[in-house]
Amino acid sequence: MKKNTTGPRRGKAGQRASDKGAPAAPAAISLKAVEGAIGYHLRRAQTFVLDDIGRRMEILGLNPRDFTVMLVISANPGINATRIADSLPMKASNLSVLLLKLKRRGLVRRAAGEEFGRIHSLHLTRDGMAILEQARRLHFEHLRFIESLLGRLEMARLIRLLRKLGSHAGESG
């Protein structure tokens, strides 16, 4: 039997292979270059938060944007799509598609006598209000989970800081 005298075998992307032939874990990637990048940390946190809330809302057939739009309509009966899109912010074309989906599910309706579209007043239906109530309970569970990771004071601080940053949206620096 011939001995391997050239050193450890390497597989894909320079991974070391164990004696049994299975590839070992890839070498760790240094992230020091992005350690101070706010956008990097915001994106990672956003992904974590949206994945959690999305997983919870999935049982209702909603995603985080559906939930947010339904909350806004519930708090502002008769609001039109343009005002929703401007306040979230969200592209009007994306919102139109989302509203059409909610309308087809019977969760959102236009005011009586109006055509469905961006300029018309929107309301939740009875089914929409019932689904929203269930979604609020799931959202509360999500908030409790995030609070269990951060603590109450840190979560409140994070929200204050994010609001502060968000209040400058649209400004160029």
Stockholm file with secondary structure:
# STOCKHOLM 1.0

chainA/1-173         MKKNTTGPRRGKAGQRASDKGAPAAPAAISLKAVEGAIGYHLRRAQTFVLDDIGRRMEILGLNPRDFTVMLVISANPGINATRIADSLPMKASNLSVLLLKLKRRGLVRRAAGEEFGRIHSLHLTRDGMAILEQARRLHFEHLRFIESLLGRLEMARLIRLLRKLGSHAGESG
#=GR chainA/1-173 SS CCCCCSCSCBCGGGCBBCTTSCBCCCCCCCCGGGTTCHHHHHHHHHHHHHHHHHHHHGGGTCCHHHHHHHHHHHHSTTCBHHHHHHHTTCCHHHHHHHHHHHHHTTSEEECTTCCSSTTSBEEECHHHHHHHHHHHHHHHHHHHHHHHHHCHHHHHHHHHHHHHHHTTTTCCC
#=GC SS_cons         CCCCCSCSCBCGGGCBBCTTSCBCCCCCCCCGGGTTCHHHHHHHHHHHHHHHHHHHHGGGTCCHHHHHHHHHHHHSTTCBHHHHHHHTTCCHHHHHHHHHHHHHTTSEEECTTCCSSTTSBEEECHHHHHHHHHHHHHHHHHHHHHHHHHCHHHHHHHHHHHHHHHTTTTCCC
//
